[in-house]
């Protein structure tokens, strides 16, 4: 979940979908025939798990569009044929199935009846999963209420940062738990006030989770909304923990990157954290001004991180762990949590045609055709996330 506005600083560890075109020749046809015969003698596959009563998996049902267009909050859903979904026949669906299983831990009323089938199909082949999807779901193209089908894809990730349980020795930037009495939608002190007013600092005294060394890393954590810390404990030992979003000061988000552009910095070409650190090194006296340009402030809660948790990201707004490359944040007034979504986006950072799950949201993720792609954890995911800012099309896959 990201609290940022749309920008190039966030990207996703995505598998790029590539389409290969070639000329069919007689020799290729002969080879294909030989391979087809050979395939008949290959080792038999394990049988697919039994489907629930009344939900058998057909070889391939009618894939044409069914139903009428619907208005869903901020969006309009237009039924389309499965053949309209770019890359549908080539996606590695088992990668997305893990994310779908996570959504089934907290399903909404519409998808709960399908979760038994989803679980049984977790060991099925990709073709069997595809056949089930075309049998049980109807794809709808997501548009704005004005009929615009093109939108924006950005990306976010989970930072991995060094931290200390105690302040000092270069660690001077605190991460706080929510202050006592922080209420839902009532604005609290701004970032500048939190860092300068005695009454705000008094309210946060003793609420420190850990301390970071770099204020730009702390800002990155605030923008992403969660992260992992390699914490040095008071006894000198180290362990990795997760800090998850626990609340905010309910102040508006302002883009650091946009502020730097307005200061004449120009377009940033490196990941925004590195570009910003370079700018701060050249303009150290303006660091407070840069930080305070974003009034929004995030509070965290610490979570233990076991081996199983480490394979997934933090919990999204749906309440389930995010799956790298298969979870997206959406505007819940356009797409409900737990909805399987077909995503297509082509840009300099990534070429994506894949099944994802709507499992999170963010204050900057607003509009019908708008998504934030969860890239994963650590520097590599962060580098990708920082570059994704590209066109987007979405199709929701809704039960028939």
C-alpha positions in Angstrom: 0.0 0.0 0.0 1.4 3.3 -1.0 0.6 6.7 0.3 2.2 8.4 -2.6 0.9 10.2 -5.7 1.6 8.8 -9.1 5.2 8.9 -9.9 8.1 7.1 -11.5 9.6 6.2 -8.0 8.1 2.7 -7.6 8.2 -0.3 -9.6 7.5 -3.9 -9.7 9.4 -7.1 -10.0 7.4 -8.2 -12.9 7.8 -11.0 -15.4 7.7 -9.4 -18.8 5.3 -11.0 -21.2 6.8 -11.3 -24.7 5.0 -12.1 -27.9 7.0 -13.9 -30.6 5.9 -13.8 -34.2 7.2 -16.3 -36.8 6.5 -17.5 -40.3 4.8 -20.9 -40.6 6.7 -23.1 -43.1 6.0 -26.7 -44.2 9.0 -27.8 -42.2 7.6 -26.3 -39.1 4.3 -28.0 -39.7 6.0 -31.3 -40.0 8.0 -30.8 -36.8 4.8 -29.7 -35.0 3.1 -32.9 -36.1 6.0 -35.0 -34.8 5.9 -33.3 -31.5 2.2 -33.8 -31.2 2.6 -37.5 -31.7 5.5 -37.6 -29.3 3.4 -35.8 -26.7 0.9 -38.6 -26.7 3.5 -41.0 -25.4 4.8 -38.7 -22.6 4.4 -39.6 -19.0 0.8 -39.2 -17.8 -0.1 -36.2 -15.6 -1.4 -36.6 -12.2 -5.2 -36.3 -12.3 -6.7 -32.9 -11.5 -8.3 -32.6 -8.1 -12.0 -33.3 -8.1 -14.1 -30.2 -8.7 -17.1 -29.5 -6.5 -20.5 -30.7 -7.4 -21.9 -28.6 -10.3 -18.5 -27.0 -11.0 -16.7 -29.5 -13.3 -13.9 -28.1 -15.4 -14.9 -28.2 -19.1 -12.4 -28.6 -21.9 -13.1 -25.0 -22.9 -16.5 -23.3 -22.7 -17.8 -20.5 -24.8 -15.5 -17.6 -24.3 -17.7 -14.9 -25.8 -18.9 -11.8 -23.9 -22.0 -12.3 -21.7 -24.1 -9.9 -19.7 -24.6 -6.2 -19.8 -22.4 -3.2 -18.9 -22.5 -2.3 -15.2 -21.7 0.9 -13.2 -19.6 0.1 -10.1 -18.9 3.2 -8.1 -16.3 5.2 -10.0 -16.0 2.8 -12.9 -18.0 1.2 -15.7 -17.6 -2.5 -16.4 -18.1 -3.6 -20.0 -18.4 -7.4 -20.7 -15.9 -8.7 -23.3 -14.8 -12.0 -24.7 -11.8 -13.8 -23.1 -10.0 -13.4 -26.4 -9.9 -9.7 -25.7 -7.5 -10.3 -22.8 -3.9 -9.9 -24.1 -1.6 -12.7 -23.1 -4.3 -14.8 -21.4 -3.2 -18.0 -23.0 0.5 -17.6 -22.0 0.4 -16.4 -18.4 1.9 -18.7 -15.8 -1.3 -18.9 -13.7 0.1 -21.0 -10.9 2.1 -17.9 -9.8 -1.1 -16.0 -9.4 -2.9 -18.8 -7.8 -0.9 -18.4 -4.6 -2.2 -14.8 -4.4 -5.8 -16.0 -5.0 -5.4 -18.5 -2.2 -4.4 -15.7 0.1 -7.5 -13.7 -0.9 -9.6 -16.8 0.0 -8.3 -16.4 3.6 -10.6 -13.3 3.8 -12.9 -13.5 0.8 -15.8 -11.1 0.1 -19.3 -12.4 -0.2 -19.2 -12.6 -4.0 -16.0 -14.8 -4.2 -16.4 -16.9 -1.1 -18.5 -19.5 -2.8 -15.7 -20.1 -5.4 -12.9 -20.5 -2.8 -13.3 -24.3 -2.4 -12.8 -24.7 -6.2 -9.9 -22.3 -6.2 -8.2 -24.4 -3.5 -8.8 -27.6 -5.3 -7.4 -26.2 -8.5 -4.1 -25.1 -6.8 -2.4 -28.2 -8.1 -4.1 -28.3 -11.5 -2.4 -27.5 -14.7 -2.4 -24.0 -16.2 -4.8 -25.2 -19.0 -7.2 -26.6 -16.4 -7.1 -23.4 -14.4 -7.7 -21.4 -17.6 -10.7 -23.6 -18.5 -12.2 -23.2 -15.0 -11.8 -19.4 -15.2 -13.5 -19.2 -18.6 -16.3 -21.4 -17.3 -16.9 -19.6 -14.0 -16.0 -16.0 -14.6 -16.9 -13.2 -17.0 -14.2 -10.6 -17.9 -15.3 -7.0 -17.9 -13.2 -4.1 -19.3 -12.8 -1.4 -16.6 -13.5 2.1 -17.9 -14.1 5.5 -16.4 -17.8 6.6 -16.3 -16.9 8.6 -19.4 -15.8 5.5 -21.2 -12.0 5.9 -21.0 -10.3 2.5 -20.8 -6.7 3.8 -20.5 -5.2 4.5 -17.1 -2.0 4.6 -15.1 0.1 1.9 -13.5 2.7 2.7 -10.8 4.4 0.4 -8.5 5.5 0.0 -4.8 7.6 -2.3 -2.8 8.7 -3.2 0.7 12.0 -1.5 1.7 14.7 -3.4 3.6 16.6 -1.0 5.9 19.2 -1.1 8.7 17.9 0.2 12.0 18.9 0.4 15.7 16.7 -0.2 18.7 18.6 2.7 20.4 19.3 6.2 19.1 22.8 7.3 18.7 25.9 6.2 16.7 24.4 7.8 13.6 20.8 6.5 14.1 18.7 9.6 14.8 15.5 9.3 12.8 12.7 7.6 14.8 9.9 5.4 13.5 6.9 5.8 15.8 3.9 3.7 16.9 0.6 5.7 16.7 0.3 8.2 19.6 -2.4 7.6 22.2 -5.7 9.1 21.2 -5.0 9.1 17.4 -8.5 9.0 15.9 -9.7 7.8 12.5 -10.2 10.7 10.1 -9.3 13.6 12.4 -6.1 15.4 11.2 -3.2 15.4 13.6 0.0 17.5 13.6 1.7 17.9 10.2 5.2 16.5 9.6 6.8 19.8 10.4 4.8 20.2 13.6 5.7 16.6 14.7 9.4 17.4 14.3 9.3 20.9 15.9 6.4 21.3 18.4 7.1 20.2 22.0 3.6 19.1 22.5 3.7 16.8 19.4 7.1 15.4 20.5 5.8 14.8 24.0 2.8 12.8 22.6 5.3 10.5 20.8 7.8 10.1 23.6 8.3 6.4 24.4 6.5 5.4 21.2 9.7 4.8 19.2 10.0 1.4 17.5 13.5 1.8 16.1 15.8 4.4 14.7 17.1 4.9 11.1 20.2 6.6 10.0 18.9 8.4 6.9 15.9 10.7 6.8 15.3 9.9 3.1 15.1 6.2 3.9 12.6 7.1 6.6 10.6 9.1 4.0 10.7 6.2 1.6 9.3 3.9 4.4 6.5 6.4 5.0 5.7 6.6 1.3 5.6 2.8 0.9 3.6 2.3 4.1 5.6 -0.7 5.4 9.0 -2.3 5.3 11.5 -4.7 6.9 14.2 -3.6 9.3 17.4 -5.4 10.1 17.5 -4.2 13.7 20.5 -4.1 16.0 19.2 -4.7 19.4 20.4 -3.2 22.7 22.5 -6.2 23.4 24.2 -6.0 20.0 22.3 -8.9 18.4 20.5 -8.5 15.1 17.1 -9.7 13.8 14.8 -8.8 10.9 11.3 -7.5 11.7 8.5 -6.0 9.7 7.0 -2.6 10.4 3.5 -2.4 9.0 1.2 0.6 8.5 -0.7 1.4 11.7 -2.1 4.8 11.0 -1.4 8.3 9.7 -1.8 11.9 10.7 -4.5 12.3 8.1 -2.7 15.1 6.4 -2.5 15.3 2.6 0.3 13.6 0.7 2.6 15.8 -1.3 5.1 14.3 -3.7 8.8 14.8 -2.8 9.8 14.2 -6.5 7.3 16.9 -7.7 8.6 19.3 -5.1 12.2 18.8 -6.3 11.0 19.4 -9.9 9.4 22.6 -8.8 12.7 23.7 -7.3 14.3 23.3 -10.7 15.8 19.9 -10.1 14.5 18.6 -13.5 13.4 15.1 -14.3 15.0 12.5 -12.2 16.6 9.5 -13.9 17.8 7.5 -11.0 15.5 5.9 -8.3 14.0 8.8 -6.4 15.7 7.9 -3.1 19.2 8.0 -4.7 18.4 11.2 -6.6 17.0 12.8 -3.5 20.0 11.8 -1.4 22.3 13.3 -4.0 20.3 16.5 -3.9 20.4 16.6 -0.1 24.2 16.1 -0.1 24.4 19.2 -2.4 21.8 21.2 -0.4 22.1 20.0 3.2 20.6 23.2 4.6 17.4 22.6 2.7 16.7 19.1 4.0 14.0 20.2 6.5 12.3 22.2 3.8 12.3 19.1 1.5 10.9 16.8 4.2 8.3 19.2 5.4 7.0 19.7 1.8 5.1 16.4 2.5 2.8 17.0 5.5 1.7 13.4 5.7 3.3 11.2 8.4 2.9 7.5 8.9 2.9 5.5 12.1 3.8 1.8 12.3 3.4 -1.4 14.3 6.2 -4.0 14.6 5.5 -7.5 13.5 7.5 -10.7 13.9 8.8 -12.2 10.7 9.0 -15.9 10.4 10.3 -17.9 7.4 6.8 -18.3 5.9 6.0 -14.6 6.3 9.2 -13.7 4.6 8.1 -15.2 1.3 5.3 -12.6 1.1 4.9 -8.9 1.5 3.0 -7.0 4.3 -0.7 -7.4 4.7 -2.6 -5.2 2.3 -6.0 -3.4 2.9 -7.8 -6.7 2.3 -6.1 -8.1 5.4 -4.0 -10.7 3.5 -0.3 -10.9 2.8 0.7 -9.4 -0.6 2.3 -11.6 -3.3 5.2 -10.1 -5.2 4.3 -9.5 -8.8 0.7 -10.7 -8.3 -0.9 -8.2 -5.9 -2.1 -4.7 -6.8 -3.5 -1.8 -4.9 -6.7 -0.3 -6.4 -9.4 2.2 -5.7 -11.9 0.2 -3.8 -14.7 2.4 -5.2 -13.8 1.0 -8.6 -12.7 -2.6 -7.9 -13.6 -4.5 -4.7 -10.9 -6.2 -2.6 -10.3 -9.9 -3.5 -11.2 -9.5 -7.1 -9.1 -11.3 -9.7 -8.0 -8.7 -12.3 -6.3 -9.1 -15.7 -3.7 -6.4 -16.1 -2.0 -5.2 -19.3 0.7 -2.5 -19.2 3.5 -1.8 -21.6 6.3 0.7 -20.8 10.0 1.2 -20.6 10.1 -0.4 -17.1 8.0 -3.5 -17.9 5.7 -5.3 -20.3 3.0 -7.0 -18.3 0.1 -9.2 -19.3 -1.0 -11.2 -16.3 -3.5 -12.2 -13.7 -3.3 -10.2 -10.4 -5.4 -9.8 -7.3 -6.8 -6.6 -6.0 -5.6 -6.8 -2.4 -4.6 -3.3 -1.3 -5.2 0.4 -1.7 -3.4 3.7 -1.1 -4.2 7.4 -0.7 -2.8 8.1 -4.2 -4.5 5.2 -5.9 -7.7 7.0 -7.1 -9.8 6.4 -10.1 -11.3 3.7 -12.2 -8.3 2.5 -14.3 -5.6 3.0 -11.7 -3.4 0.4 -10.0 -0.2 0.2 -8.0 1.8 -3.0 -8.6 3.5 -4.7 -5.7 7.0 -5.4 -6.8 8.4 -7.3 -3.8 11.0 -6.6 -1.1 14.4 -5.1 -1.1 16.6 -3.0 -3.4 15.9 -4.8 -6.7 12.2 -4.5 -6.2 12.7 -0.9 -5.2 14.7 -0.1 -8.4 11.9 -1.6 -10.5 9.2 0.2 -8.6 10.9 3.5 -9.0 10.7 3.2 -12.8 7.1 2.1 -13.3 4.9 4.9 -14.5 3.1 3.7 -17.6 -0.2 3.2 -19.4 -2.6 0.6 -18.0 -5.7 -1.4 -19.0 -7.7 -3.5 -16.5 -10.3 -6.3 -16.8 -12.1 -7.6 -13.7 -13.0 -11.3 -13.7 -16.4 -11.5 -12.0 -18.4 -14.6 -11.2 -21.1 -15.4 -13.8 
